[in-house]
Amino acid sequence: MGGSGTTYTPSTSKSGKSSDNVFQRAEDKAQKTITDYQRNVFISFDMEDQGMVRFLANQAKDDRFPFVFRDYSIKEPFESKWKQGVRERISQTSAVIVAIGKDTHKSEAVDWEIREAHRQGKQVIGVRLHKDGNHTVPSAMREHGDKVIYWNAKQIADKLDK
């Protein structure tokens, strides 16, 4: 049994518009809807927790997560150029998740990112990396009364929707 091959040739409607244009507009609209539903999230974390954060960010590629973690990491020293880069990246997101591990509360960079997120009016949520750990919450989060939860897709999504 064989099949016949066909070639798609865009047709033109009575209005003179190509069917390709119609399909492209429909595709663009669908992509915009998906993008509107998904939120870009900045993850603030202590470098010691980088492996765990990457693991959890990969886990978040699951359809249950209505947000996208983008790698906004800046591989530069904690100086003015680094701060400017982080400022720009935070401005491109709708929220900041602070990954709370053993030493997160000691990180000057994490503290600065939290304060910058608040300065920009972003929502900040703390997420504990280890269910068996009750690690110290960064002082900037305590000062702003930010919520802290455990890593759970539904809980994170619920907090981001508030």
LUMFIBA-409029 format. One record per atom (N, C-alpha, C): residue number from 0; atom name; z, y, x. Coordinates in steps of 0.1 Angstrom, whole numbers. Example, Ala and Ser with C-alpha at 12.3 -4.5 7.8 and 13.67 -1.06 7.14 Angstrom:
# LUMFIBA-409029
> 0:N:78:-57:132
> 0:CA:78:-45:123
> 0:C:78:-33:132
> 1:N:71:-22:128
> 1:CA:71:-11:137
> 1:C:79:0:129
//
This chain:
# LUMFIBA-409029
> 0:N:0:-12:8
> 0:CA:0:0:0
> 0:C:0:12:9
> 1:N:-8:21:5
> 1:CA:-9:33:13
> 1:C:-7:45:4
> 2:N:-4:56:10
> 2:CA:-2:68:2
> 2:C:-13:78:7
> 3:N:-14:88:-1
> 3:CA:-24:98:2
> 3:C:-16:110:7
> 4:N:-22:116:17
> 4:CA:-15:128:22
> 4:C:-21:141:16
> 5:N:-12:150:14
> 5:CA:-17:163:8
> 5:C:-12:174:17
> 6:N:-19:185:16
> 6:CA:-15:197:23
> 6:C:-11:207:13
> 7:N:0:214:16
> 7:CA:5:224:7
> 7:C:-3:237:10
> 8:N:-9:243:0
> 8:CA:-15:256:1
> 8:C:-9:265:-9
> 9:N:-2:276:-4
> 9:CA:4:285:-13
> 9:C:-6:291:-23
> 10:N:-2:291:-35
> 10:CA:-10:297:-46
> 10:C:-6:311:-48
> 11:N:-15:318:-55
> 11:CA:-12:332:-59
> 11:C:-11:332:-74
> 12:N:0:339:-79
> 12:CA:2:340:-93
> 12:C:-7:351:-98
> 13:N:-7:353:-112
> 13:CA:-14:364:-118
> 13:C:-10:377:-113
> 14:N:3:378:-109
> 14:CA:8:391:-104
> 14:C:4:394:-90
> 15:N:-3:384:-84
> 15:CA:-8:386:-70
> 15:C:2:381:-59
> 16:N:14:376:-64
> 16:CA:24:372:-54
> 16:C:23:357:-50
> 17:N:24:355:-38
> 17:CA:23:341:-33
> 17:C:35:333:-37
> 18:N:32:320:-40
> 18:CA:43:311:-44
> 18:C:53:310:-32
> 19:N:48:311:-19
> 19:CA:57:311:-8
> 19:C:67:322:-9
> 20:N:63:334:-13
> 20:CA:73:345:-15
> 20:C:83:342:-25
> 21:N:79:336:-36
> 21:CA:89:332:-47
> 21:C:99:322:-41
> 22:N:94:312:-34
> 22:CA:103:302:-29
> 22:C:112:308:-18
> 23:N:107:317:-10
> 23:CA:115:323:0
> 23:C:126:332:-6
> 24:N:123:339:-16
> 24:CA:133:347:-23
> 24:C:144:339:-29
> 25:N:140:327:-35
> 25:CA:150:318:-41
> 25:C:159:312:-30
> 26:N:153:308:-19
> 26:CA:160:303:-8
> 26:C:170:313:-2
> 27:N:165:326:0
> 27:CA:174:337:5
> 27:C:186:339:-5
> 28:N:183:339:-18
> 28:CA:194:341:-28
> 28:C:204:330:-27
> 29:N:199:317:-25
> 29:CA:208:306:-24
> 29:C:217:307:-12
> 30:N:211:311:0
> 30:CA:218:312:12
> 30:C:228:323:11
> 31:N:225:334:4
> 31:CA:234:345:3
> 31:C:246:341:-5
> 32:N:244:333:-16
> 32:CA:255:327:-24
> 32:C:264:319:-15
> 33:N:258:310:-7
> 33:CA:267:302:2
> 33:C:274:311:11
> 34:N:268:320:17
> 34:CA:274:329:27
> 34:C:285:337:20
> 35:N:283:342:8
> 35:CA:293:350:1
> 35:C:305:341:-2
> 36:N:303:328:-5
> 36:CA:314:319:-7
> 36:C:322:316:5
> 37:N:315:314:16
> 37:CA:321:310:29
> 37:C:326:323:35
> 38:N:338:322:41
> 38:CA:343:334:48
> 38:C:344:331:63
> 39:N:341:341:71
> 39:CA:342:340:85
> 39:C:357:342:88
> 40:N:362:334:97
> 40:CA:376:335:100
> 40:C:378:335:115
> 41:N:385:344:120
> 41:CA:389:346:134
> 41:C:401:337:137
> 42:N:401:329:147
> 42:CA:413:321:151
> 42:C:419:327:163
> 43:N:432:330:162
> 43:CA:439:335:173
> 43:C:448:324:178
> 44:N:448:321:191
> 44:CA:456:310:196
> 44:C:459:312:211
> 45:N:469:305:215
> 45:CA:473:305:229
> 45:C:464:295:236
> 46:N:459:299:248
> 46:CA:449:291:255
> 46:C:454:276:257
> 47:N:467:274:258
> 47:CA:472:261:260
> 47:C:469:252:248
> 48:N:466:258:236
> 48:CA:463:250:224
> 48:C:448:249:221
> 49:N:440:253:231
> 49:CA:426:253:229
> 49:C:420:240:224
> 50:N:424:229:230
> 50:CA:419:216:226
> 50:C:422:213:212
> 51:N:434:215:208
> 51:CA:438:212:194
> 51:C:431:222:184
> 52:N:429:234:188
> 52:CA:422:244:179
> 52:C:407:239:177
> 53:N:401:235:188
> 53:CA:387:230:187
> 53:C:386:218:178
> 54:N:396:209:180
> 54:CA:396:197:171
> 54:C:397:201:157
> 55:N:406:210:153
> 55:CA:408:214:140
> 55:C:396:222:134
> 56:N:390:230:143
> 56:CA:379:238:139
> 56:C:367:228:136
> 57:N:365:218:143
> 57:CA:355:208:140
> 57:C:358:201:127
> 58:N:370:198:125
> 58:CA:374:192:112
> 58:C:371:201:100
> 59:N:371:214:103
> 59:CA:369:224:92
> 59:C:354:224:88
> 60:N:345:217:95
> 60:CA:331:217:92
> 60:C:329:209:79
> 61:N:339:202:74
> 61:CA:339:195:62
> 61:C:337:204:50
> 62:N:330:199:40
> 62:CA:326:208:28
> 62:C:339:213:21
> 63:N:350:207:23
> 63:CA:362:211:16
> 63:C:367:225:21
> 64:N:362:229:32
> 64:CA:366:242:38
> 64:C:356:253:33
> 65:N:361:263:25
> 65:CA:352:273:21
> 65:C:351:285:31
> 66:N:352:282:43
> 66:CA:352:292:53
> 66:C:346:286:66
> 67:N:342:295:75
> 67:CA:335:290:87
> 67:C:343:296:99
> 68:N:347:287:108
> 68:CA:353:292:120
> 68:C:342:294:130
> 69:N:341:306:135
> 69:CA:331:308:145
> 69:C:339:310:159
> 70:N:333:306:169
> 70:CA:339:308:182
> 70:C:338:322:187
> 71:N:348:330:185
> 71:CA:348:344:189
> 71:C:355:346:202
> 72:N:358:335:209
> 72:CA:365:336:221
> 72:C:358:345:231
> 73:N:366:353:239
> 73:CA:361:361:249
> 73:C:367:356:262
> 74:N:359:352:271
> 74:CA:363:346:284
> 74:C:365:357:294
> 75:N:373:367:292
> 75:CA:375:377:301
> 75:C:390:380:302
> 76:N:394:387:313
> 76:CA:409:391:314
> 76:C:413:400:302
> 77:N:426:399:299
> 77:CA:432:407:289
> 77:C:433:421:293
> 78:N:422:428:291
> 78:CA:420:442:295
> 78:C:413:450:285
> 79:N:409:462:287
> 79:CA:403:470:277
> 79:C:389:465:272
> 80:N:381:459:282
> 80:CA:368:453:278
> 80:C:371:441:268
> 81:N:380:433:271
> 81:CA:384:422:263
> 81:C:388:427:249
> 82:N:397:437:249
> 82:CA:402:442:236
> 82:C:391:448:228
> 83:N:381:455:234
> 83:CA:370:460:226
> 83:C:362:448:220
> 84:N:360:438:228
> 84:CA:352:426:223
> 84:C:359:420:211
> 85:N:372:418:212
> 85:CA:380:412:201
> 85:C:380:421:189
> 86:N:382:434:191
> 86:CA:381:444:180
> 86:C:368:442:172
> 87:N:357:441:179
> 87:CA:344:439:172
> 87:C:344:426:165
> 88:N:349:415:171
> 88:CA:348:402:165
> 88:C:357:401:152
> 89:N:369:407:153
> 89:CA:378:407:142
> 89:C:372:415:130
> 90:N:365:426:133
> 90:CA:358:434:123
> 90:C:348:426:115
> 91:N:342:415:122
> 91:CA:332:407:115
> 91:C:337:396:107
> 92:N:350:395:106
> 92:CA:356:384:98
> 92:C:364:390:86
> 93:N:367:380:77
> 93:CA:375:384:65
> 93:C:390:381:67
> 94:N:393:373:76
> 94:CA:407:370:78
> 94:C:410:365:92
> 95:N:422:364:96
> 95:CA:426:359:109
> 95:C:436:347:107
> 96:N:433:336:113
> 96:CA:443:325:113
> 96:C:449:324:127
> 97:N:462:324:127
> 97:CA:470:323:140
> 97:C:474:309:141
> 98:N:468:302:151
> 98:CA:472:288:153
> 98:C:485:288:161
> 99:N:496:283:155
> 99:CA:509:283:160
> 99:C:513:270:167
> 100:N:514:271:180
> 100:CA:518:260:189
> 100:C:531:263:196
> 101:N:534:255:205
> 101:CA:547:257:213
> 101:C:549:271:219
> 102:N:539:276:225
> 102:CA:541:289:233
> 102:C:533:301:227
> 103:N:528:299:215
> 103:CA:519:310:209
> 103:C:527:323:208
> 104:N:540:322:205
> 104:CA:548:334:203
> 104:C:550:342:217
> 105:N:547:336:228
> 105:CA:548:342:241
> 105:C:535:349:245
> 106:N:524:347:238
> 106:CA:511:352:243
> 106:C:509:367:239
> 107:N:507:375:249
> 107:CA:505:389:247
> 107:C:491:391:240
> 108:N:482:383:243
> 108:CA:468:384:236
> 108:C:469:381:222
> 109:N:477:370:218
> 109:CA:478:366:204
> 109:C:485:378:197
> 110:N:496:383:202
> 110:CA:503:394:196
> 110:C:494:406:194
> 111:N:486:409:204
> 111:CA:476:420:202
> 111:C:466:418:191
> 112:N:461:405:191
> 112:CA:451:402:180
> 112:C:457:403:166
> 113:N:469:399:165
> 113:CA:476:400:152
> 113:C:477:414:148
> 114:N:482:423:157
> 114:CA:484:437:154
> 114:C:470:444:151
> 115:N:460:440:158
> 115:CA:447:445:156
> 115:C:441:441:142
> 116:N:444:429:139
> 116:CA:439:424:126
> 116:C:446:432:114
> 117:N:459:435:116
> 117:CA:466:443:106
> 117:C:461:457:106
> 118:N:458:462:118
> 118:CA:453:476:119
> 118:C:439:477:111
> 119:N:432:466:111
> 119:CA:419:466:104
> 119:C:420:462:90
> 120:N:432:459:85
> 120:CA:434:455:71
> 120:C:430:441:68
> 121:N:430:432:78
> 121:CA:426:418:76
> 121:C:438:410:72
> 122:N:436:400:64
> 122:CA:446:391:60
> 122:C:449:382:73
> 123:N:462:379:75
> 123:CA:467:371:86
> 123:C:475:360:81
> 124:N:471:348:85
> 124:CA:478:336:80
> 124:C:482:327:93
> 125:N:494:323:94
> 125:CA:498:314:104
> 125:C:496:300:100
> 126:N:491:292:109
> 126:CA:489:278:107
> 126:C:496:270:118
> 127:N:505:262:114
> 127:CA:512:253:124
> 127:C:503:242:128
> 128:N:502:240:141
> 128:CA:493:230:147
> 128:C:498:216:146
> 129:N:512:215:146
> 129:CA:518:202:147
> 129:C:528:201:135
> 130:N:526:191:127
> 130:CA:535:189:115
> 130:C:549:186:119
> 131:N:551:181:131
> 131:CA:565:177:135
> 131:C:571:189:143
> 132:N:564:200:145
> 132:CA:569:211:153
> 132:C:572:223:144
> 133:N:583:229:147
> 133:CA:587:241:140
> 133:C:587:252:150
> 134:N:576:255:156
> 134:CA:575:264:167
> 134:C:577:278:163
> 135:N:582:287:172
> 135:CA:585:301:169
> 135:C:572:308:165
> 136:N:573:316:154
> 136:CA:562:324:149
> 136:C:562:337:157
> 137:N:550:341:161
> 137:CA:548:354:169
> 137:C:555:365:161
> 138:N:561:374:169
> 138:CA:569:385:164
> 138:C:560:394:155
> 139:N:548:397:159
> 139:CA:539:405:151
> 139:C:537:400:137
> 140:N:537:386:135
> 140:CA:536:380:122
> 140:C:548:382:114
> 141:N:560:380:121
> 141:CA:573:382:114
> 141:C:574:396:109
> 142:N:570:406:118
> 142:CA:571:420:114
> 142:C:563:424:102
> 143:N:551:417:100
> 143:CA:543:420:89
> 143:C:545:411:77
> 144:N:554:401:79
> 144:CA:557:392:67
> 144:C:546:383:64
> 145:N:538:379:74
> 145:CA:527:370:72
> 145:C:532:356:69
> 146:N:524:349:60
> 146:CA:527:336:56
> 146:C:524:326:67
> 147:N:531:315:67
> 147:CA:529:304:77
> 147:C:528:291:69
> 148:N:518:283:71
> 148:CA:516:270:65
> 148:C:512:260:75
> 149:N:512:247:71
> 149:CA:507:237:80
> 149:C:492:235:78
> 150:N:485:229:88
> 150:CA:471:227:87
> 150:C:467:218:76
> 151:N:461:224:65
> 151:CA:457:216:53
> 151:C:446:224:47
> 152:N:435:218:45
> 152:CA:423:225:40
> 152:C:425:232:27
> 153:N:432:225:18
> 153:CA:434:232:5
> 153:C:444:244:6
> 154:N:454:242:13
> 154:CA:464:253:15
> 154:C:458:265:22
> 155:N:450:263:32
> 155:CA:443:274:39
> 155:C:434:281:30
> 156:N:426:273:22
> 156:CA:416:279:13
> 156:C:424:287:2
> 157:N:435:281:-3
> 157:CA:442:289:-13
> 157:C:448:302:-8
> 158:N:453:302:4
> 158:CA:459:314:11
> 158:C:448:324:13
> 159:N:436:320:17
> 159:CA:425:329:20
> 159:C:420:335:7
> 160:N:421:328:-4
> 160:CA:417:334:-17
> 160:C:426:344:-23
> 161:N:438:345:-18
> 161:CA:448:355:-23
> 161:C:446:368:-17
//
